[in-house]
């Protein structure tokens, strides 16, 4: 059966959430895709065609990224992002799903499980961030300066999109114009930098070791062997702290797993999901 995609928007807590919904069948499990920092649903475009052959898929732009809102009164903490994504799923009538989080999206997925574990059958973490401390107090105070967003813009511009992609992709031959344009598009308007200023201000750090140890949901961790952004050592540590987890390492791969090895990633995901569904 061919999945049908629809891009839609929903207002939650005064901010607009953009999401893409791919319907496969009424009986198929639903996968909720959460992207990483400075990314969007675009990062899953090569993985989604594999997933939609067997599953319903909802891919969400987390504010202030992608096509979602950048409202200045919204709380951009991981806790609130997790809570509002849960609200979005509830309003869509999705009572039970599987979370898939890449990089920062992995932390938000873990926060969602921590808040309402009964809603999620399992979790798949792709090079998930972990153990990052709270933002320095000096930076938090600086974020209240009226033109702090200009500093954020200049800071990001120092490296540029292509150099950032070279840092997250192991095989640089994969970097083409489509990829560059796709990751550049959300940063062509200044409102993203105002949103990022608030995002930085509200960051309270990743879940602690003690909090991770309390998560009983089955978790599959898939890591790139050459991840420079979230090194494999973080994946090994998460595997130790998440009591019901499995770690897979993919060779010759960097941080951007859904872009670099979508077919291989899907194979591990599908096997894991079949096992967890069978044992549930």
Residue pairs with C-beta under 8 A, 6 or more apart in sequence:
1 24
1 25
2 52
3 22
3 23
3 24
3 52
3 53
3 56
3 57
4 22
4 23
5 20
5 21
5 22
5 52
6 20
6 21
7 18
7 19
7 20
7 21
7 67
8 18
8 19
8 20
8 21
9 16
9 17
9 18
9 19
9 67
10 16
10 17
10 19
10 88
10 91
11 17
12 84
12 87
12 88
12 91
13 74
13 75
13 80
13 84
13 87
14 71
14 73
14 74
15 63
15 68
15 69
15 71
15 74
15 84
16 63
16 68
16 69
16 71
17 60
17 61
17 63
17 68
17 69
17 84
17 85
17 88
18 41
18 60
18 61
18 66
18 67
18 68
19 41
19 58
19 59
19 60
19 61
19 88
20 41
20 57
20 58
20 59
21 56
21 57
21 58
21 92
22 48
22 51
22 52
22 56
22 57
22 58
22 59
23 56
24 52
24 53
24 54
24 55
24 56
24 57
25 56
28 54
28 55
28 56
29 55
29 56
29 97
29 98
29 121
29 273
29 277
30 55
30 56
30 57
30 58
30 94
30 96
30 97
30 98
31 51
31 55
31 56
31 57
31 58
31 97
31 98
31 99
31 100
32 58
32 60
32 85
32 89
32 94
32 97
32 98
32 99
32 100
33 41
33 44
33 48
33 57
33 58
33 59
33 60
33 100
33 101
33 102
33 105
34 60
34 62
34 85
34 99
34 100
34 101
34 102
34 105
34 106
34 108
34 109
35 41
35 42
35 43
35 44
35 59
35 60
35 61
35 62
35 65
35 66
35 102
35 103
35 104
35 105
36 43
36 102
36 103
36 104
36 105
36 127
36 129
37 65
37 103
37 104
37 129
38 65
38 156
38 164
38 183
39 65
39 66
39 102
39 103
39 183
40 61
40 65
40 66
40 67
40 186
41 59
41 60
41 61
41 66
42 66
42 182
42 183
42 185
43 102
43 183
43 256
43 258
43 259
44 59
44 102
44 258
45 182
46 258
46 259
46 262
47 258
47 262
47 265
47 266
48 57
48 59
50 262
50 263
50 266
51 57
51 266
51 269
54 270
55 273
58 89
58 92
58 94
58 97
60 68
60 85
60 88
61 67
61 68
62 68
62 81
62 85
62 104
62 105
62 108
63 69
63 70
63 71
63 74
63 76
63 81
63 195
64 70
64 74
64 76
64 191
64 192
64 194
64 195
64 196
64 198
64 199
65 186
65 192
65 195
66 186
67 186
70 191
70 192
70 194
70 195
71 195
72 194
72 195
72 198
74 80
74 198
75 202
76 195
76 198
76 199
76 201
76 202
76 203
77 202
77 203
77 204
78 107
78 108
78 111
78 203
78 204
78 206
79 111
79 115
79 204
80 202
81 108
81 111
82 108
82 111
82 112
82 114
82 115
83 115
85 108
85 112
86 112
86 115
86 116
86 119
89 97
89 119
95 119
96 119
96 120
96 121
97 119
97 120
97 121
98 120
98 121
98 122
98 123
98 124
98 273
99 109
99 112
99 113
99 120
99 122
99 123
99 124
100 109
100 123
100 124
100 126
100 269
101 107
101 108
101 109
101 110
101 123
101 124
101 125
101 126
101 128
102 126
102 127
102 128
102 257
102 258
103 126
103 127
103 128
103 129
103 229
103 230
103 255
104 129
105 126
105 128
106 125
106 126
106 127
106 128
106 129
106 130
107 128
107 129
107 130
107 132
107 206
107 207
109 123
109 125
109 128
110 123
110 125
110 128
110 207
110 212
110 215
111 207
112 119
112 120
113 120
113 123
113 215
113 217
114 207
114 211
114 214
114 215
117 215
117 216
117 217
120 217
121 217
121 218
121 276
121 277
121 280
122 217
122 218
122 219
122 220
122 272
122 273
122 276
123 217
123 218
123 219
123 220
124 219
124 220
124 222
124 269
124 272
125 219
125 220
125 221
125 222
125 238
126 222
126 257
126 258
126 265
127 222
127 223
127 224
127 227
127 229
127 230
127 235
127 255
127 257
128 221
128 230
128 234
128 235
128 238
129 206
129 230
129 234
130 206
130 207
130 212
130 230
130 234
130 237
130 238
131 206
131 209
131 234
131 237
132 205
132 206
133 205
133 206
134 203
134 204
134 205
135 200
135 201
135 203
135 204
135 205
139 200
140 200
140 201
142 148
142 151
143 197
143 198
143 200
143 201
144 201
148 197
149 190
149 193
149 194
149 196
149 197
150 193
152 193
152 196
152 197
152 200
153 190
153 193
156 187
156 193
159 167
161 180
161 183
161 184
161 187
162 175
162 180
164 183
165 175
165 179
165 180
165 183
165 256
166 172
166 175
167 228
167 229
167 255
168 228
168 229
168 254
168 255
168 256
169 175
169 254
169 255
169 256
169 259
169 260
170 224
170 225
170 226
170 252
170 253
170 254
170 260
171 252
171 254
171 260
174 259
174 260
179 259
186 192
187 193
209 241
212 238
212 241
212 242
213 241
213 242
213 243
215 242
215 243
215 244
216 243
216 244
217 244
218 244
218 245
218 272
218 276
219 242
219 244
219 245
219 246
220 245
220 246
220 248
220 268
220 269
220 272
221 235
221 238
221 239
221 242
221 245
221 246
221 247
221 248
222 247
222 248
222 250
222 257
222 265
222 268
222 269
223 232
223 235
223 247
223 248
223 249
223 250
223 257
224 232
224 249
224 250
224 253
224 254
224 255
224 256
224 257
224 260
224 261
225 232
225 249
225 250
225 251
225 252
225 253
226 252
226 253
226 254
227 235
227 253
227 254
227 255
228 254
228 255
229 254
229 255
230 255
232 249
235 247
235 249
236 247
238 245
238 247
239 245
239 246
239 247
246 272
248 268
250 257
250 261
250 264
250 265
253 260
253 261
254 260
257 265
258 265
